[in-house]
């Protein structure tokens, strides 16, 4: 069995971060989202992995390399432009050959991995196995309609009037039957080859399409709100450690806090769960729960909570930062104070009260 990991796409919902960085490499708990998926694939016993890459191909290649650090062998498959998930399957035909495969969207996050799902698929081998989860806003996703027996009868991509609250999770399992399906469909109104249309084709052809509704945690990390939520979830599993870090006696470290080697903490209070990256400096500051500070950052005379700070960023003299995603090498400082004045145009006999 092989894996096809999608790491193209523009990441428009994470702009401006993704103007200069691949969305799959934005870190949660100081590790790129993509790496969690590759680790899950390796844990499921899959070693041959094709990665679909687009405009950020060079950055993805630099981060993942040949995949040996994850215990996998990576083949890169260029996609000139993002033309849909089914298009990714189409252009990966030579790599996939006649093998079963799991397709994993590189910006998705599933707690607990996919080993059980892969094992069940290997045992039963339906033509397609989809993962579903209940969501409050199904119109933002591909949506599945099930019959009374729980069989998949219809799929729709981002419907205006969803027929259920069951969204497709970004992990799919296929036999080679999917190759016939992706060749049989036409582009949608979005100009893309939709994987939902390909799976619907299999359903219409009376092929064996099954679904599993997952109860565990899943997130599409395509926007800042979801990225922060995934960061919070992962940080709750952090094991506290300060080995190799310089923490002075005036600092207070509370709860699940990992301070990586070479970091320096002075006169500060850090309340976990939180991570302080290697060589970062925290001085006269407060770092609150659910905060990931990457390597080579500097936070001085400031307060930050429930946020992600990327490599090389600095926050100096800022009273409070919350629910924020701060990019590489960003500088955050107070705005200069402007002279205060009141400009008045008052009619005769006016009465004015000014608080100053």
MIGUTOR-673664 format. One line per 3 residues: number of its first residue (from 1); their letters; for each residue x, z, y of C-alpha. Coordinates in steps of 0.2 Angstrom, whole numbers, plus 5000, padded with zeros to 4 digits. Example, Ala and Ser with C-alpha at 12.3 -4.5 7.8 and 13.67 -1.06 7.14 Angstrom:
! MIGUTOR-673664
1 = AS = 5062 5039 4978 | 5068 5036 4995
//
This chain:
! MIGUTOR-673664
1 = XXX = 5000 5000 5000 | 5006 4996 5018 | 5002 5002 5035
4 = XXX = 4998 4992 5051 | 5000 5002 5067 | 4994 4995 5083
7 = XXX = 5005 4999 5098 | 5001 4985 5110 | 4988 4986 5123
10 = XXX = 4990 4990 5142 | 4984 5008 5142 | 4973 5005 5158
13 = XXX = 4964 5022 5157 | 4981 5031 5158 | 4987 5022 5173
16 = XXX = 4998 5024 5183 | 5008 5032 5169 | 5007 5017 5159
19 = XXX = 5013 5005 5173 | 5030 5010 5167 | 5028 5018 5150
22 = XXX = 5019 5013 5133 | 5003 5024 5131 | 5008 5027 5113
25 = XXX = 5024 5036 5119 | 5016 5048 5131 | 5020 5065 5123
28 = XXX = 5009 5079 5118 | 5018 5095 5114 | 5034 5085 5119
31 = XXX = 5032 5072 5105 | 5025 5055 5107 | 5007 5052 5101
34 = XXX = 5014 5037 5090 | 5026 5049 5081 | 5011 5059 5074
37 = XXX = 5003 5044 5067 | 5019 5038 5059 | 5022 5055 5051
40 = XXX = 5005 5055 5044 | 5008 5038 5036 | 5024 5043 5029
43 = XXX = 5016 5059 5022 | 5003 5048 5013 | 5017 5040 5004
46 = XXX = 5017 5024 5013 | 5034 5017 5017 | 5031 4999 5023
49 = XXX = 5024 4999 5040 | 5021 4985 5052 | 5020 4989 5071
52 = XXX = 5010 4977 5082 | 5019 4977 5099 | 5015 4969 5116
55 = XXX = 5022 4970 5133 | 5030 4987 5129 | 5039 4981 5113
58 = XXX = 5056 4985 5119 | 5051 5003 5123 | 5043 5005 5106
61 = XXX = 5058 4998 5097 | 5070 5010 5106 | 5059 5025 5102
64 = XXX = 5055 5021 5083 | 5070 5010 5079 | 5070 5005 5060
67 = XXX = 5058 5020 5056 | 5071 5029 5045 | 5069 5045 5055
70 = XXX = 5051 5045 5048 | 5055 5040 5031 | 5048 5022 5033
73 = XXX = 5054 5004 5035 | 5047 4996 5050 | 5043 4978 5054
76 = XXX = 5039 4973 5072 | 5025 4960 5074 | 5024 4953 5092
79 = XXX = 5006 4950 5099 | 5007 4939 5115 | 4992 4947 5122
82 = XXX = 4979 4960 5116 | 4965 4949 5108 | 4957 4962 5098
85 = XXX = 4960 4973 5082 | 4955 4959 5070 | 4967 4948 5079
88 = XXX = 4981 4960 5075 | 4976 4959 5056 | 4976 4940 5058
91 = XXX = 4994 4939 5065 | 5000 4952 5052 | 4995 4941 5037
94 = XXX = 5013 4937 5032 | 5018 4955 5033 | 5003 4962 5024
97 = XXX = 5003 4949 5010 | 4991 4953 4996 | 4993 4972 4998
100 = XXX = 4980 4985 5002 | 4983 4993 5019 | 4979 5006 5032
103 = XXX = 4977 5001 5050 | 4981 5015 5062 | 4978 5014 5081
106 = XXX = 4994 5021 5088 | 4986 5031 5102 | 4974 5040 5090
109 = XXX = 4977 5058 5084 | 4970 5066 5068 | 4973 5084 5064
112 = XXX = 4977 5086 5045 | 4984 5068 5043 | 4977 5054 5032
115 = XXX = 4984 5058 5014 | 4967 5063 5007 | 4959 5048 5014
118 = XXX = 4972 5036 5007 | 4972 5044 4990 | 4953 5042 4989
121 = XXX = 4954 5024 4994 | 4968 5020 4981 | 4957 5028 4968
124 = XXX = 4940 5018 4972 | 4947 5003 4981 | 4931 4997 4991
127 = XXX = 4934 4982 5002 | 4934 4992 5017 | 4934 5011 5021
130 = XXX = 4930 5017 5039 | 4931 5034 5046 | 4917 5041 5057
133 = XXX = 4915 5056 5068 | 4900 5062 5079 | 4903 5060 5098
136 = XXX = 4893 5064 5113 | 4896 5047 5121 | 4895 5034 5107
139 = XXX = 4893 5020 5120 | 4912 5021 5123 | 4916 5017 5105
142 = XXX = 4912 5006 5090 | 4896 5014 5082 | 4890 5014 5064
145 = XXX = 4872 5014 5058 | 4869 5021 5041 | 4854 5020 5030
148 = XXX = 4845 5035 5022 | 4858 5035 5008 | 4872 5035 5020
151 = XXX = 4878 5017 5017 | 4884 5007 5032 | 4872 4994 5037
154 = XXX = 4878 4989 5054 | 4892 4991 5066 | 4892 4988 5085
157 = XXX = 4906 4988 5097 | 4903 4999 5113 | 4884 4996 5112
160 = XXX = 4873 4999 5128 | 4860 5008 5117 | 4869 5016 5102
163 = XXX = 4859 5018 5087 | 4868 5033 5081 | 4881 5045 5087
166 = XXX = 4894 5041 5074 | 4909 5033 5082 | 4923 5024 5072
169 = XXX = 4939 5033 5071 | 4955 5023 5074 | 4960 5023 5056
172 = XXX = 4954 5009 5044 | 4958 5006 5025 | 4956 4988 5018
175 = XXX = 4959 4977 5003 | 4965 4959 5006 | 4946 4955 5007
178 = XXX = 4948 4958 5026 | 4959 4943 5028 | 4944 4932 5024
181 = XXX = 4933 4941 5036 | 4944 4940 5051 | 4946 4921 5049
184 = XXX = 4927 4920 5048 | 4922 4928 5064 | 4922 4921 5082
187 = XXX = 4928 4930 5098 | 4916 4942 5106 | 4910 4941 5124
190 = XXX = 4926 4951 5128 | 4936 4936 5121 | 4942 4947 5107
193 = XXX = 4942 4947 5088 | 4933 4963 5085 | 4937 4973 5069
196 = XXX = 4919 4979 5069 | 4913 4960 5068 | 4925 4958 5053
199 = XXX = 4918 4973 5044 | 4900 4968 5048 | 4904 4951 5040
202 = XXX = 4909 4960 5024 | 4893 4970 5025 | 4883 4954 5027
205 = XXX = 4892 4947 5012 | 4887 4962 5001 | 4905 4968 5000
208 = XXX = 4908 4986 4996 | 4910 4995 5013 | 4911 5014 5013
211 = XXX = 4912 5027 5027 | 4919 5045 5028 | 4912 5056 5041
214 = XXX = 4927 5067 5046 | 4924 5085 5052 | 4941 5089 5058
217 = XXX = 4949 5085 5075 | 4951 5068 5081 | 4955 5061 5098
220 = XXX = 4958 5044 5106 | 4971 5048 5118 | 4967 5034 5130
223 = XXX = 4964 5044 5145 | 4971 5059 5154 | 4957 5071 5149
226 = XXX = 4959 5068 5131 | 4978 5068 5132 | 4977 5086 5139
229 = XXX = 4965 5091 5126 | 4976 5085 5112 | 4990 5093 5120
232 = XXX = 4980 5110 5120 | 4976 5108 5101 | 4994 5104 5096
235 = XXX = 5001 5119 5106 | 4990 5131 5097 | 5001 5128 5082
238 = XXX = 5017 5131 5091 | 5029 5143 5083 | 5037 5154 5096
241 = XXX = 5056 5152 5098 | 5069 5154 5112 | 5085 5150 5102
244 = XXX = 5098 5142 5112 | 5089 5145 5129 | 5095 5156 5143
247 = XXX = 5081 5168 5148 | 5085 5182 5160 | 5079 5200 5160
250 = XXX = 5067 5197 5175 | 5057 5184 5165 | 5042 5188 5155
253 = XXX = 5038 5177 5139 | 5020 5180 5132 | 5012 5173 5116
256 = XXX = 5017 5156 5108 | 5031 5150 5118 | 5044 5138 5113
259 = XXX = 5059 5136 5124 | 5071 5123 5118 | 5090 5124 5118
262 = XXX = 5099 5122 5135 | 5083 5127 5145 | 5085 5141 5158
265 = XXX = 5072 5153 5163 | 5074 5165 5178 | 5062 5176 5187
268 = XXX = 5047 5168 5179 | 5032 5171 5168 | 5027 5160 5154
271 = XXX = 5011 5162 5145 | 5008 5153 5129 | 5005 5142 5120
274 = XXX = 5018 5132 5130 | 5034 5122 5127 | 5048 5121 5139
277 = XXX = 5060 5106 5135 | 5078 5106 5133 | 5089 5108 5148
280 = XXX = 5074 5111 5159 | 5075 5124 5173 | 5060 5137 5176
283 = XXX = 5064 5148 5192 | 5053 5160 5201 | 5038 5151 5193
286 = XXX = 5023 5154 5182 | 5019 5142 5168 | 5002 5145 5160
289 = XXX = 4994 5142 5144 | 4993 5124 5136 | 5007 5117 5146
292 = XXX = 5021 5105 5140 | 5036 5104 5150 | 5048 5090 5144
295 = XXX = 5067 5089 5144 | 5077 5089 5160 | 5063 5096 5171
298 = XXX = 5063 5108 5185 | 5049 5120 5191 | 5054 5132 5205
301 = XXX = 5043 5143 5215 | 5027 5135 5208 | 5013 5138 5196
304 = XXX = 5007 5126 5183 | 4994 5127 5169 | 4985 5116 5156
307 = XXX = 4996 5101 5160 | 5009 5089 5154 | 5025 5086 5163
310 = XXX = 5036 5072 5158 | 5055 5070 5157 | 5065 5073 5173
313 = XXX = 5050 5078 5184 | 5052 5092 5197 | 5039 5104 5205
316 = XXX = 5045 5114 5219 | 5036 5126 5231 | 5019 5121 5225
319 = XXX = 5006 5135 5224 | 4995 5129 5209 | 4995 5113 5198
322 = XXX = 4981 5112 5184 | 4975 5099 5172 | 4988 5087 5177
325 = XXX = 4999 5073 5169 | 5015 5071 5179 | 5026 5056 5175
328 = XXX = 5044 5054 5172 | 5056 5059 5187 | 5041 5063 5198
331 = XXX = 5044 5075 5213 | 5030 5086 5218 | 5033 5096 5234
334 = XXX = 5022 5104 5248 | 5015 5093 5261 | 5023 5096 5278
337 = XXX = 5013 5107 5290 | 5005 5098 5305 | 5002 5107 5321
340 = XXX = 4984 5114 5321 | 4973 5110 5336 | 4955 5108 5341
343 = XXX = 4949 5092 5350 | 4933 5095 5359 | 4921 5084 5369
346 = XXX = 4908 5097 5375 | 4892 5094 5386 | 4887 5105 5400
349 = XXX = 4882 5123 5395 | 4888 5122 5377 | 4892 5137 5367
352 = XXX = 4906 5135 5354 | 4913 5147 5342 | 4930 5144 5334
355 = XX = 4939 5153 5321 | 4958 5153 5323
//
